[in-house]
């Protein structure tokens, strides 16, 4: 009904292409014959003879569009879509899988999904890993519907037996989609932090070294320690180290580089966003006309496991835009040495991550670029705005409910600060394991990071029952009690922590704060003075000492500390409290001067100042200020400010 309503005049890419394909009379059998027999057919056009490769590419694009925009497939069509034809290049099977996946995103079709199951059983890694990703995305998209089709669950069970390391495969793909969430953060970090830092640091390094004297030896281990230290000591060095770790982890660090390099004619054809990189593509021109440097460069790009297919095409097309001399020089960098290095990198990555992670990672990055950068991407529901938490799908839970899988996924969420996602898994794990203090620590932490302080406290208390010697948990419990305005309970746990670390000054400060909140001012002062004495270079105890001194009537002592604070970037509250102290010492002019500075600190916003002032009126009355004097002081302050604001 939806298709019938929209197919007539909807401008969306899917329906526009659907209308075009309805006029196309070529069926799947005919396309298959073209793909198998392209070398036997010569097609003449005004621009010359269409090559065998161009015929295959044209037929593949037609096949892609036909499958993508098709109605629910009938048995005849299913039999004609030959996924397992060994004589056809794997690229064609890969494109069929992508078309099935994209078609399923537009509308549910059980037969298309079953074809993906067929593809996932093939021997060609590129096809079956793509098919598995397509299956997972379809099961996620139609998670409320799949239970109505027992055949899907049966095929999934059969696939789990025939697919090597099926559970690990789902886990790996899930982790890759979690990494994809980080792409925008990485892009912003590059654009807003790393690149500006490099620009700032560039002139400094140029002054330290003579760029003309750089030779290959300098690019090896014998790097100039002077400018190497300059880099490592800068904030850029730490960011680059973090960036390198992300790259090692498999995060999509190349997206920002290629985001503006998708304007080439190649990318106007939707199917080309999914095609595996191949040196045979007609967009690269006649293979016979290429020199050895260009061939080496293309071969090197084919081996490069750290770039997705879409970016490889972008890089090559970008190089082709350069003048001949510059292009040859750049391509020379991809000669035999680069090829050897990339080959070693690929072998290292395969041994470290495995083929599944590399192929699925590249394909997910290709999908990311399509759903974010394709000129008509707004016509599609962006899968990357969804959680894609495959492990939570009821139909998949039998295959990824093992402790290793759930723990691995949860740890990944936790490291990336997706606390709610991690919490969902940790809660599932805790149902089966009530004896792990580490598990309840993480539950507490996730809840605390999401603002559920009471829930966090309960989890921390559970962890403390299991392991009462965890200093981290004890401190977290104390912090939760303080946040919940229960300083008496917090104090018990801070004292427990103090028994483990009696010299931890931050704990001494916290104990002082608890006494302050309990209005045990003299007791609080003891701890604040201890911190001030043991860490005389720090100023963090000055403010609480000054305020407690005021509250206990030690106004001269308070004045001395506020004088010290005034020389160390005072804030509005400091000026306000210093004014209270001067008023308590009967220095009305001094109090007025500090109050004026407090208002100035708030950019002349008297109402904001008065809101803070009114909170302190009870303390002023205790300090001996007559209640009738308070409005007089406010009137005098307004009058003195009238000349300024």
SVG drawing of the C-alpha trace seen along z (x, -y; Angstrom):
<svg xmlns="http://www.w3.org/2000/svg" viewBox="-2 -58 73 85">
<polyline fill="none" stroke="black" stroke-width="0.4" points="0.0,0.0 2.8,-2.4 4.7,-1.6 1.6,-2.0 0.8,-5.4 4.3,-6.8 5.6,-5.2 3.7,-7.5 5.3,-10.8 7.4,-10.6 10.7,-12.4 12.6,-10.0 15.5,-8.2 14.0,-4.8 10.8,-5.7 12.5,-7.7 14.8,-4.7 11.8,-2.4 9.9,-4.2 13.0,-4.0 13.4,-0.3 9.7,0.4 10.6,-0.7 13.6,1.6 12.5,4.9 15.7,6.8 15.1,9.7 17.5,11.4 18.3,14.2 19.3,11.8 21.5,9.8 23.2,13.0 23.9,14.0 25.5,10.5 27.7,10.9 28.9,14.3 29.3,13.6 30.3,10.0 33.5,10.9 31.5,12.4 29.4,9.3 30.7,6.1 28.6,3.0 29.3,-0.1 28.4,-3.6 29.1,-7.1 32.1,-7.3 33.5,-3.9 33.3,-0.2 32.1,0.6 34.7,2.8 34.0,6.1 34.6,4.5 32.2,1.6 29.5,4.1 30.0,6.0 29.8,2.8 26.7,1.6 25.0,4.9 26.0,5.0 24.6,1.5 21.3,2.5 21.2,5.7 21.8,3.7 19.0,1.2 16.6,3.9 17.0,5.9 17.0,2.8 13.7,1.5 12.0,4.8 8.6,5.9 8.6,8.9 10.5,11.5 8.7,14.5 10.1,18.0 11.2,17.5 13.1,14.3 14.8,16.0 16.0,18.8 17.3,16.3 19.4,14.3 22.4,16.7 24.5,15.8 26.7,18.8 27.9,18.7 31.7,19.4 32.4,18.0 31.3,14.5 33.7,12.1 33.0,11.8 32.2,8.1 28.9,9.0 27.9,11.2 28.9,8.4 26.7,5.9 23.7,8.3 24.1,8.6 24.2,4.8 21.2,4.4 19.2,6.9 20.2,5.2 19.2,1.7 15.9,3.1 15.1,4.6 15.6,1.3 12.9,-0.1 10.4,2.7 10.3,6.1 10.6,9.1 11.1,12.5 12.5,13.9 15.2,11.2 16.2,12.0 16.4,15.7 18.7,14.9 21.0,13.1 21.1,16.3 22.1,18.1 24.8,15.6 26.1,15.9 26.8,19.6 29.0,19.0 32.8,19.5 33.8,16.0 34.6,14.0 33.6,10.6 30.2,11.8 29.3,13.8 30.5,11.2 28.5,8.5 25.5,10.8 25.8,11.3 25.8,7.6 22.8,7.3 21.0,10.0 21.7,8.3 20.5,4.9 17.3,6.4 16.6,8.3 17.2,5.1 15.0,3.0 12.1,5.5 12.7,6.7 8.9,6.6 8.1,8.7 10.6,11.5 8.9,13.6 6.0,14.0 8.2,16.0 9.5,19.2 11.5,19.9 13.8,17.0 14.6,18.4 15.2,21.8 17.6,20.3 19.4,18.4 19.9,21.6 21.2,23.4 23.6,20.5 24.9,20.5 26.0,24.1 27.6,23.6 29.1,20.1 32.6,20.2 32.6,18.7 29.1,17.4 28.9,15.9 32.3,14.1 31.1,12.8 28.0,11.2 30.1,9.8 32.7,8.4 30.1,6.7 28.4,5.2 31.7,3.8 32.3,2.3 29.0,0.5 29.7,-0.8 33.0,-2.2 31.0,-3.8 29.2,-5.9 32.5,-7.5 33.1,-8.7 31.6,-12.2 33.4,-12.7 36.7,-11.8 36.0,-14.1 35.3,-17.0 38.4,-16.2 40.5,-16.3 39.0,-19.5 38.7,-21.4 41.7,-20.2 44.4,-18.2 44.7,-20.2 44.6,-23.6 47.3,-22.4 49.4,-21.1 49.1,-24.5 50.2,-26.3 53.2,-23.9 54.3,-24.0 56.2,-27.4 58.0,-26.3 59.3,-23.1 60.3,-24.9 62.4,-27.3 64.1,-24.4 65.0,-22.3 66.0,-23.1 63.3,-21.4 65.7,-21.4 68.1,-19.2 65.6,-16.4 66.7,-13.2 65.4,-9.6 67.5,-8.9 65.6,-11.6 62.4,-9.7 63.7,-6.6 64.6,-6.0 67.1,-8.8 64.6,-11.6 65.9,-14.9 65.2,-14.6 64.8,-18.4 61.7,-18.6 60.5,-15.2 60.4,-16.4 58.6,-19.5 55.9,-17.3 55.6,-14.9 55.5,-17.7 52.7,-19.5 49.0,-18.8 49.2,-17.8 51.5,-14.9 48.9,-13.4 46.1,-13.9 48.1,-12.2 48.8,-9.3 45.1,-9.0 44.4,-9.3 46.9,-6.5 45.2,-4.3 41.9,-4.9 43.4,-3.9 44.9,-0.7 41.5,0.1 39.9,-0.1 38.0,-3.4 37.0,-5.3 39.8,-8.0 39.8,-8.5 36.2,-9.9 37.2,-13.5 39.9,-13.2 37.6,-12.0 34.4,-13.7 34.9,-16.3 36.2,-13.9 32.9,-12.3 31.9,-14.7 33.4,-12.6 31.0,-11.3 31.7,-7.8 29.8,-8.5 26.7,-9.8 25.7,-6.2 24.2,-4.9 25.5,-1.3 29.1,-2.5 29.1,-3.4 29.0,0.3 31.3,1.7 34.6,3.4 37.7,1.7 39.2,3.2 42.0,2.1 40.0,3.4 37.2,0.7 36.7,-1.2 36.8,-4.5 40.5,-4.0 40.9,-4.0 42.7,-1.5 44.9,0.8 47.4,1.2 47.9,-2.6 49.0,-2.8 52.7,-3.1 54.3,-0.8 54.1,-3.5 50.4,-3.8 49.9,-0.1 52.0,0.3 50.0,-2.4 46.6,-0.7 47.9,2.6 49.1,1.0 45.7,-0.5 44.0,2.9 46.1,4.2 45.5,1.3 43.4,2.7 43.1,-0.5 41.0,-2.3 37.5,-1.4 36.6,-0.8 34.9,-4.1 37.9,-6.1 40.3,-4.1 38.3,-5.2 38.2,-8.8 42.0,-8.8 42.7,-7.6 40.3,-10.0 41.8,-12.9 45.3,-12.0 44.0,-11.9 43.1,-15.6 46.7,-16.6 49.1,-17.8 51.2,-15.0 54.4,-15.7 52.8,-16.0 50.7,-12.9 53.7,-10.8 55.6,-12.0 52.7,-11.1 52.1,-7.8 55.8,-7.0 55.1,-7.0 53.0,-3.9 55.9,-2.0 57.4,1.3 58.4,0.1 54.9,-1.3 53.4,1.9 55.6,4.0 54.8,2.0 51.1,2.1 51.3,5.9 53.0,6.3 50.4,4.1 47.6,6.1 49.2,9.4 49.7,7.9 46.1,6.7 44.7,10.0 46.7,11.9 45.7,9.4 42.0,8.9 41.1,11.5 39.6,11.2 36.1,10.9 37.0,7.7 38.8,6.1 36.2,6.9 33.2,6.0 35.0,2.9 35.6,1.7 32.0,2.5 30.5,0.7 32.6,-2.3 31.3,-2.2 27.8,-2.1 28.6,-5.0 29.8,-7.1 26.7,-6.2 24.2,-7.1 26.0,-10.3 27.6,-11.6 25.6,-10.3 24.0,-13.3 20.5,-11.9 21.3,-10.4 18.4,-12.3 16.0,-10.1 17.1,-7.1 16.6,-6.3 20.0,-6.6 20.8,-3.3 23.6,-4.9 21.1,-7.0 19.8,-3.7 21.4,-1.9 22.1,1.3 22.3,3.3 22.0,6.7 22.8,8.5 19.4,7.2 17.3,8.7 15.3,11.7 16.0,13.6 19.7,13.2 20.0,13.6 20.5,17.4 23.7,16.7 25.2,13.8 24.1,14.4 27.4,16.0 29.3,14.1 32.3,13.4 30.3,11.8 28.1,9.7 31.1,8.6 33.2,7.6 30.4,5.5 29.6,3.9 33.3,3.0 33.3,1.4 30.2,-0.7 31.7,-1.6 35.0,-2.8 33.2,-4.9 30.9,-6.4 27.7,-4.8 26.6,-4.2 22.9,-3.3 23.9,-0.7 26.5,0.8 24.1,0.8 21.5,2.8 24.1,5.6 25.5,5.4 22.0,5.8 21.6,8.9 24.9,10.3 24.0,9.5 20.9,11.6 23.1,14.7 25.9,13.5 25.2,11.8 28.7,12.5 30.9,10.3 31.8,7.0 33.4,5.7 30.1,6.2 28.2,4.2 30.9,1.5 30.3,1.0 26.5,1.0 26.9,-1.7 29.3,-3.7 27.0,-3.6 24.0,-4.7 26.0,-7.5 27.2,-8.7 23.5,-8.8 22.5,-10.8 20.8,-7.9 22.6,-8.6 20.3,-6.5 20.6,-3.5 24.3,-3.9 24.5,-4.0 22.5,-0.7 24.9,1.0 28.0,-0.3 26.7,0.9 26.1,4.3 29.7,4.3 30.9,3.2 29.2,6.2 31.0,8.6 34.4,6.8 34.7,4.4 38.3,3.6 37.8,1.7 38.9,-1.9 37.4,-3.0 33.9,-1.7 34.2,-3.2 35.0,-6.6 32.1,-6.3 29.6,-5.4 30.7,-8.5 30.4,-10.7 26.9,-9.4 25.8,-10.1 27.2,-13.6 25.3,-14.2 22.1,-12.9 22.6,-15.4 23.4,-12.7 26.7,-14.0 26.5,-11.9 26.5,-8.7 29.1,-10.1 31.4,-10.8 31.4,-7.1 32.7,-6.0 35.2,-8.9 36.6,-7.8 36.8,-4.2 38.7,-5.4 40.9,-7.5 42.0,-4.4 43.4,-3.0 45.0,-6.4 45.5,-8.7 47.7,-11.1 45.2,-11.6 44.5,-15.3 41.5,-15.2 39.8,-12.9 40.7,-15.3 39.0,-18.1 35.9,-15.9 35.7,-15.1 35.9,-18.8 33.1,-19.4 30.9,-16.8 31.5,-18.5 30.7,-21.9 27.4,-20.5 26.7,-19.1 27.5,-22.6 30.4,-21.1 32.4,-24.2 35.3,-23.8 35.7,-20.2 35.7,-21.1 38.4,-23.7 40.7,-21.1 40.7,-19.2 41.0,-22.3 44.0,-23.5 45.6,-20.1 45.3,-20.3 46.6,-23.9 49.5,-22.9 50.5,-19.8 50.0,-21.3 51.1,-24.9 51.4,-25.4 47.7,-24.7 44.9,-27.2 42.0,-24.7 41.7,-24.9 41.6,-28.7 38.0,-29.2 36.5,-26.7 38.9,-27.9 37.8,-31.5 34.1,-30.7 34.3,-28.4 36.3,-31.1 33.5,-33.6 30.8,-31.2 32.6,-30.5 33.1,-34.2 36.9,-34.3 36.5,-37.3 40.1,-38.5 41.2,-35.0 38.6,-35.0 39.8,-38.5 43.4,-37.2 42.3,-34.3 40.0,-36.4 43.0,-38.8 45.0,-35.8 42.1,-34.7 41.7,-38.2 45.2,-37.7 44.3,-34.4 41.5,-34.9 38.5,-35.6 35.0,-34.8 31.6,-36.4 31.2,-34.3 34.6,-35.3 33.8,-39.0 30.4,-38.4 31.9,-36.5 34.7,-39.0 32.0,-41.7 30.2,-39.7 33.4,-39.5 34.1,-43.2 30.6,-44.0 30.9,-41.7 34.1,-43.6 32.0,-46.9 33.9,-48.0 30.9,-49.2 32.9,-50.9 35.0,-47.8 31.9,-45.6 30.3,-47.9 33.4,-47.9 33.5,-44.1 29.7,-43.9 30.2,-46.3 33.0,-44.0 30.6,-41.0 28.0,-42.8 30.6,-43.9 31.7,-40.2 28.1,-39.4 28.3,-42.0 26.1,-44.4 23.3,-41.9 22.1,-43.1 19.2,-40.5 21.7,-37.6 23.9,-39.1 20.9,-39.7 19.8,-36.1 23.1,-34.9 23.2,-37.6 19.7,-36.6 20.9,-33.0 23.5,-34.3 21.2,-36.6 20.7,-34.0 24.5,-33.8 24.7,-37.6 22.2,-37.7 24.2,-35.1 27.3,-37.3 25.5,-40.2 24.2,-42.2 20.9,-43.9 18.1,-42.7 17.1,-46.4 20.6,-47.1 20.3,-44.6 17.9,-46.7 19.9,-49.8 23.0,-48.2 21.2,-47.1 19.9,-50.6 23.4,-52.1 24.8,-49.5 22.2,-50.3 23.0,-54.0 26.7,-53.5 26.2,-51.3 24.0,-53.9 27.1,-55.8 28.6,-52.6 25.7,-50.8"/>
</svg>
